[in-house]
């Protein structure tokens, strides 16, 4: 299993919106960056991810699961853009802020820190364990 981080502006699509989609989940559409798209194309069913609120909040608020493999993004007719579907698994018991992540030396190479503008980034096994511990998630 691989781990990922999905970044969204909460005013556009937030954790509550994701929760409302239930087990069916929702496509992670609108991504128009090749590296982020390629990250989604590499995802497998059952991969887990952090749901990150960007802009003002800048914090990990939940855990999601990939529930449909990469497919054409229905928000565009351009065949270059694909997306996966994700569903909510659980809220992060204690949201983990970007400031906390940056303050943790073991996360200095984390893609969220190094590539802050990228909307979908990989998370290593060690980064996943550290952040889950920081947020009290034991799933």
N, C-alpha and C positions, 0 to 999 in steps of 0.2 A: 504494500500500500504506500502511496505517496501522499504528501501533504502540501497544501497550497494556502494562499491568502487572497481573498476577494475583497477589493476595496470599492466602497460606494459612498456617495454623498447621501447622508440620511434624509435630506429634504427631497431627494429624487427617488431613492429606493433604500429604505432602512430595514433594520432587523424586524420591526413589527410587520412590514410588508412581506418579508420573507416568511415569517411565521404564519401569516394568514394564508399562504399558498399550500400549507399542509404537506402531506406526503407526496403529492404530485410534483411539488417544487415549481420552479420557474426558470426559464432560460436566462443566462447571464449575458444579455445582449448589449449592443451598442459599443462594444470594444473595437477601437479602430487603431490598434497598435499591433504590428506584426509579432513582436516578441510575446506580448500578452496572449495573442491569438494562438501562437505556437505552443505556449504553455497549456492552453485549454486543449489543443489537439493531442497533447501528450497524456492527458488525464484518463484514468480508468474508472469504471463503475466502482463505487464504494470508497474512492479516495476521499479524504476528509480535508476540510479547510477552515481557516479562520474567517469570520465575517467582520470586516473592519469598517467602521464609520470614519470617513475622512473629513476634510475641511475643518470645522470648528471643534468637533469632538476628538478626533484622532485617537481612536481606541478600538481594541478588539472587543466585540460585544457578543459574539456567538460562534457556534460550531455548525458547519454545513457539510453535506455529503453530495458528491457527484452522483446524480441519478439518471443522467442521459449523456451519452458520449457526444463528442463534437458533431455538430450538424449545421446546416446553413442558418445564419442569423436572419430571422424573419423581419427584422427592422430595416433591411436593405435588400436591394436587388443585385448588389455587387457580390459575385460568387467568391470573392477573396475572403469574406468575413464569415467566420464560423464561431459557434459558442457551445457551451455545455449547459445542461440544466442542473441546478442544485436545489436541495431541500434542507430546511432547518433541522438540526439534530438536537441542539440544546443551547440555552443561553450560557454565556460565560458567567460563572457564579460571581466573579468580581472582574469587571472590565479591566483590561490591561492597556494602559495608555502608551502612546508613542514615546513620551518622556521617560517612562519606566523602562521601555525596551531599549532606548538609547543609553540609559544609565547602567544597563546590565552588560558588563564587559564581554561575556560569552556570546552576546548577540551583535557584536560589532560588525560582523560580516553578513548579517541578515539582509536579504534583498529589500525589505521594506525600508531599511536605513540607507542602503547603497543606491537603490533605484526608486526613490520616493515617488516618482511620477507614474510608475508602472502600475496598472490596475489589477493585474493578476500575476502573482509571483510564487515561485516555489518556496517551500519551507523544509529545511532538513529535519531528520528524525530528532536530532539533539535540540534544535530550535523549537520544535513542536513540544517536546518534553518540558523544556525550560518555561515556555510561555504558558503551557497548561498548568504547571505548578504555580506560576505567578498569579494566575487567575483562579486557582482552586478547582480547575476542571479535572475530573478523574475518570472520564469516559473511557 
